[in-house]
Amino acid sequence: MAEITVTAEHLTKRFGDFTAVDDVSFEVPAGEIVGYLGPNGSGKTTTMRMLLGLLRPTSGTARVLGYDIRDEADRIRPAVGYMSQKAALYDEMTVFENLRFYAGIYAIRPPERARRVREVLTMVGLAGSERERAGQISTGWRQRLALGIAMVHGPRLLLLDEPTSGVDPEARRVFWQLINSLAKAGTTVFVTTHYMDEAEYCNRLGFMNLGHLLAMDTPSALKRDVLPGPAWDIVAEPLIPALERLEATPGVFQAGLRGDHLHAITQKGAHTGDTLRDALGPFGATASVAPAETNLEDVFVALTSH
């Protein structure tokens, strides 16, 4: 049985009358990438800050690397790597100087400091850019530098809070390759995001909304257990009236726009392509209906709207 890196039990955080995190419980096994998904304001960052001991929970508790977040927070923070939404980089310092500075903060001894910084530069793909000032590099490279700072002391657990926010798709892909490499080397990664496509890179996923943890499982299990049946892509004109007709059709669990076509989830056994085309009535004469892959956006819509 895998070692458990994080255990949260009934975590709740209130700010006055507002409940930011409401009775959340979960576990993070060692060596896994666990994604914590949800829209802005859903409680992801508040959960992470409680795990770090930066916020004291209103009720409930958690253990991180065996330490209690209420009584042993000072032992948690040096033992984990944390990348916040706004990375604390020193813009006038070079890439190398930023890493060396934080290596010193984490009490890496001077004889080992330069070697470790060079290792991290290679790992995050910044070797050759050591002399660039942090304030002059691209957003994607700043995120790589921030990840390097979070891992410079070799933590067993990385907490990454929306690490690819504002980064272009190619930089996001490279960033996730780095995260996957770290996990394969044994690092546990707990990462928040609101990008559904990034969720496919995770071993397990938790979906947050309005302070509630709606579900947590593997991507395949969530698609299997949350969605009641197959997905369909439908091309029909005009789109909006066809969508309204589709939403009113018995056996259609959810439907929405997906680019230039419609995307629907139906109850298991409720429809075939022909019955959906018939259900579209006047919009179905020239409609194209084809089976589609379910995805994690379907899961999130199902969890939050049903």
C-alpha positions as CSV (number, residue, x, y, z in Angstrom):
1,M,0.0,0.0,0.0
2,A,1.3,3.4,-1.0
3,E,2.5,5.8,1.6
4,I,0.2,8.7,2.2
5,T,1.8,12.1,1.8
6,V,-1.2,14.3,2.7
7,T,-4.3,13.5,4.7
8,A,-7.0,16.1,5.0
9,E,-9.9,15.5,7.4
10,H,-13.0,17.7,7.4
11,L,-11.0,20.8,6.5
12,T,-13.1,23.9,6.8
13,K,-12.2,27.6,6.5
14,R,-14.5,30.5,7.2
15,F,-13.9,34.2,6.8
16,G,-16.6,35.8,8.8
17,D,-19.9,34.6,7.2
18,F,-18.2,33.3,4.1
19,T,-17.2,29.6,3.9
20,A,-14.2,29.3,1.5
21,V,-13.6,25.6,2.1
22,D,-16.4,23.4,3.5
23,D,-15.7,20.0,5.2
24,V,-13.1,18.8,2.7
25,S,-11.4,15.4,3.2
26,F,-9.0,13.6,0.9
27,E,-5.6,11.7,0.7
28,V,-2.6,12.2,-1.5
29,P,-0.5,9.1,-2.1
30,A,3.2,9.4,-2.4
31,G,4.6,9.7,-5.9
32,E,1.4,10.7,-7.5
33,I,0.3,13.9,-9.4
34,V,-2.9,14.9,-7.9
35,G,-4.8,17.7,-9.6
36,Y,-7.2,20.0,-7.7
37,L,-9.5,21.6,-10.2
38,G,-12.2,24.2,-10.1
39,P,-13.0,27.8,-11.2
40,N,-11.4,30.8,-9.6
41,G,-12.8,31.3,-6.1
42,S,-13.7,27.6,-5.6
43,G,-11.5,27.1,-2.6
44,K,-8.4,25.6,-4.2
45,T,-5.8,28.1,-3.0
46,T,-7.4,28.3,0.5
47,T,-7.0,24.5,0.8
48,M,-3.4,24.7,-0.2
49,R,-2.6,27.5,2.2
50,M,-4.1,25.5,5.0
51,L,-1.9,22.5,4.0
52,L,1.1,24.7,4.2
53,G,0.2,25.9,7.7
54,L,-0.2,29.5,6.3
55,L,-3.9,29.5,7.2
56,R,-5.3,27.9,10.4
57,P,-8.5,25.9,9.6
58,T,-11.7,26.9,11.3
59,S,-12.3,23.2,11.9
60,G,-10.9,19.9,10.8
61,T,-7.2,19.2,10.3
62,A,-4.6,17.6,8.0
63,R,-1.2,16.0,8.2
64,V,1.5,16.8,5.6
65,L,4.5,14.5,5.4
66,G,3.5,13.3,8.9
67,Y,3.3,16.7,10.4
68,D,0.1,18.2,11.8
69,I,-0.8,21.5,10.1
70,R,-2.1,23.0,13.4
71,D,0.8,22.2,15.7
72,E,3.8,21.5,13.4
73,A,3.4,24.1,10.6
74,D,7.0,25.3,11.1
75,R,8.2,21.8,10.2
76,I,6.0,21.5,7.1
77,R,7.1,24.6,5.2
78,P,10.9,23.8,5.0
79,A,10.0,20.2,3.9
80,V,7.8,21.0,0.9
81,G,8.2,23.1,-2.2
82,Y,5.6,25.7,-2.8
83,M,4.9,27.6,-6.0
84,S,2.3,30.3,-5.5
85,Q,0.2,32.0,-8.2
86,K,2.5,35.0,-8.1
87,A,6.0,33.7,-7.9
88,A,8.3,35.7,-5.6
89,L,11.1,36.3,-8.0
90,Y,13.7,39.1,-7.7
91,D,13.6,40.8,-11.1
92,E,16.9,42.6,-10.8
93,M,18.7,39.3,-10.0
94,T,19.7,36.8,-12.6
95,V,18.2,33.4,-13.0
96,F,21.3,31.9,-11.3
97,E,21.2,34.4,-8.5
98,N,17.5,33.8,-7.7
99,L,18.1,30.1,-7.4
100,R,21.3,30.5,-5.3
101,F,19.5,32.9,-3.0
102,Y,16.6,30.5,-2.3
103,A,19.0,27.6,-1.9
104,G,20.5,29.7,0.9
105,I,17.1,30.3,2.4
106,Y,16.5,26.6,2.4
107,A,19.9,26.2,4.3
108,I,21.7,24.3,1.6
109,R,25.4,24.5,2.6
110,P,27.6,26.7,0.5
111,P,29.8,23.9,-0.9
112,E,26.7,22.1,-2.2
113,R,24.7,25.2,-3.3
114,A,26.3,25.9,-6.7
115,R,26.1,22.2,-7.7
116,R,22.4,22.0,-6.8
117,V,21.6,25.2,-8.6
118,R,23.3,23.8,-11.8
119,E,21.3,20.6,-11.4
120,V,18.0,22.5,-11.1
121,L,18.9,24.7,-14.1
122,T,19.3,21.6,-16.2
123,M,16.1,20.0,-14.9
124,V,13.9,23.0,-15.6
125,G,15.5,23.7,-19.0
126,L,17.2,27.0,-18.1
127,A,20.8,25.9,-18.5
128,G,22.4,28.5,-20.7
129,S,20.1,31.3,-19.4
130,E,21.7,31.7,-16.0
131,R,22.8,35.3,-16.6
132,E,19.4,36.5,-17.8
133,R,17.7,38.9,-15.4
134,A,14.5,37.4,-14.0
135,G,12.6,40.5,-15.0
136,Q,13.6,40.2,-18.7
137,I,12.6,36.6,-19.4
138,S,9.3,35.4,-20.8
139,T,6.3,34.3,-18.7
140,G,6.9,30.7,-19.5
141,W,10.6,30.9,-18.4
142,R,9.6,32.7,-15.2
143,Q,7.3,29.8,-14.4
144,R,10.2,27.4,-15.0
145,L,12.4,29.5,-12.7
146,A,9.6,29.5,-10.0
147,L,9.4,25.7,-10.3
148,G,13.1,25.5,-9.9
149,I,13.0,27.6,-6.8
150,A,10.3,25.4,-5.3
151,M,12.3,22.2,-5.9
152,V,15.9,23.6,-5.3
153,H,16.0,21.9,-1.8
154,G,14.8,18.5,-3.1
155,P,11.4,18.3,-1.4
156,R,9.4,15.1,-1.3
157,L,6.2,17.1,-1.9
158,L,5.5,20.0,-4.3
159,L,2.5,22.2,-3.9
160,L,1.9,24.1,-7.1
161,D,-0.9,26.8,-7.2
162,E,-2.0,27.4,-10.8
163,P,1.5,27.1,-12.1
164,T,0.6,27.6,-15.8
165,S,-1.8,30.5,-15.4
166,G,-1.2,33.0,-18.2
167,V,1.3,30.7,-20.0
168,D,0.9,29.9,-23.7
169,P,-0.1,26.3,-24.7
170,E,3.4,25.2,-25.7
171,A,4.9,26.5,-22.5
172,R,2.2,24.7,-20.6
173,R,3.0,21.4,-22.3
174,V,6.7,21.7,-21.5
175,F,5.8,22.6,-17.9
176,W,3.7,19.5,-17.5
177,Q,6.5,17.4,-18.9
178,L,8.7,18.7,-16.1
179,I,6.1,17.9,-13.5
180,N,5.7,14.4,-14.9
181,S,9.5,13.8,-14.8
182,L,9.6,14.9,-11.1
183,A,6.8,12.5,-10.3
184,K,8.5,9.6,-12.0
185,A,11.6,10.4,-9.9
186,G,9.4,10.0,-6.7
187,T,8.2,13.5,-5.9
188,T,4.6,13.9,-4.9
189,V,2.9,16.7,-6.7
190,F,-0.3,18.5,-5.6
191,V,-1.3,21.0,-8.2
192,T,-4.3,23.4,-8.6
193,T,-5.6,24.5,-11.9
194,H,-8.7,25.6,-13.7
195,Y,-7.6,24.2,-17.1
196,M,-9.5,21.0,-17.8
197,D,-7.1,19.8,-20.5
198,E,-4.3,19.8,-17.9
199,A,-6.2,17.4,-15.7
200,E,-5.5,14.5,-18.1
201,Y,-1.8,14.7,-17.0
202,C,-2.8,13.8,-13.4
203,N,-3.0,10.4,-11.7
204,R,-6.0,11.5,-9.6
205,L,-8.3,14.6,-9.6
206,G,-10.4,16.5,-7.1
207,F,-13.1,18.8,-8.4
208,M,-13.8,21.9,-6.2
209,N,-16.8,24.2,-6.5
210,L,-18.1,26.8,-4.1
211,G,-15.9,25.4,-1.3
212,H,-17.0,21.8,-1.7
213,L,-14.9,18.9,-2.9
214,L,-17.4,17.3,-5.3
215,A,-15.4,14.2,-6.3
216,M,-11.9,12.8,-6.2
217,D,-10.7,9.8,-8.3
218,T,-8.7,8.9,-11.4
219,P,-9.7,10.6,-14.7
220,S,-11.0,7.3,-16.1
221,A,-13.1,6.5,-13.0
222,L,-14.6,10.0,-13.0
223,K,-15.7,9.7,-16.6
224,R,-17.1,6.3,-15.9
225,D,-18.9,7.0,-12.6
226,V,-20.0,10.6,-13.0
227,L,-21.3,10.5,-16.5
228,P,-24.5,8.4,-17.1
229,G,-23.9,7.5,-20.7
230,P,-22.2,8.2,-24.0
231,A,-21.1,11.5,-25.6
232,W,-22.2,12.8,-29.1
233,D,-21.0,15.6,-31.4
234,I,-23.8,17.1,-33.4
235,V,-23.6,19.6,-36.3
236,A,-26.9,21.3,-36.9
237,E,-28.0,24.7,-38.1
238,P,-28.9,27.1,-36.7
239,L,-27.0,26.2,-33.6
240,I,-28.8,27.9,-30.8
241,P,-32.4,26.7,-31.7
242,A,-31.0,23.2,-32.2
243,L,-29.3,23.4,-28.8
244,E,-32.6,24.5,-27.1
245,R,-34.4,21.5,-28.8
246,L,-31.7,19.1,-27.7
247,E,-31.7,20.3,-24.1
248,A,-35.5,19.7,-24.0
249,T,-35.2,16.1,-25.3
250,P,-35.8,13.3,-22.8
251,G,-32.8,11.2,-22.2
252,V,-30.3,14.0,-22.9
253,F,-28.4,14.5,-19.6
254,Q,-26.5,17.7,-20.7
255,A,-25.9,19.6,-23.9
256,G,-23.9,22.6,-24.9
257,L,-21.9,24.4,-27.5
258,R,-18.5,23.1,-28.4
259,G,-16.9,25.4,-31.0
260,D,-18.9,25.2,-34.2
261,H,-21.0,22.2,-33.1
262,L,-23.1,20.8,-30.2
263,H,-21.8,18.3,-27.7
264,A,-24.3,16.2,-25.7
265,I,-24.2,13.5,-23.0
266,T,-27.2,11.1,-23.1
267,Q,-28.4,8.5,-20.6
268,K,-27.1,5.0,-21.2
269,G,-29.2,3.3,-23.9
270,A,-31.5,6.3,-24.3
271,H,-30.4,7.3,-27.8
272,T,-28.7,6.4,-31.0
273,G,-27.5,8.8,-33.6
274,D,-30.8,8.3,-35.5
275,T,-33.0,9.0,-32.5
276,L,-31.0,12.2,-31.7
277,R,-31.4,13.3,-35.3
278,D,-35.1,12.7,-35.1
279,A,-35.3,14.6,-31.8
280,L,-33.9,17.7,-33.4
281,G,-37.1,17.9,-35.4
282,P,-36.7,20.6,-38.1
283,F,-33.0,21.0,-37.4
284,G,-32.3,17.3,-37.8
285,A,-32.9,16.9,-41.6
286,T,-29.4,17.9,-42.4
287,A,-27.8,17.3,-39.0
288,S,-24.7,15.2,-38.5
289,V,-24.6,13.1,-35.3
290,A,-21.5,11.1,-34.4
291,P,-20.2,9.4,-31.2
292,A,-17.6,11.5,-29.3
293,E,-15.1,11.0,-26.5
294,T,-16.2,12.0,-23.1
295,N,-13.8,14.4,-21.4
296,L,-13.2,16.0,-18.0
297,E,-15.1,19.2,-19.0
298,D,-18.1,16.9,-19.3
299,V,-17.4,15.6,-15.8
300,F,-17.1,19.1,-14.3
301,V,-20.3,20.3,-15.9
302,A,-22.1,17.2,-14.7
303,L,-20.8,17.6,-11.1
304,T,-21.6,21.3,-10.9
305,S,-24.9,21.5,-12.7
306,H,-26.6,18.2,-11.6
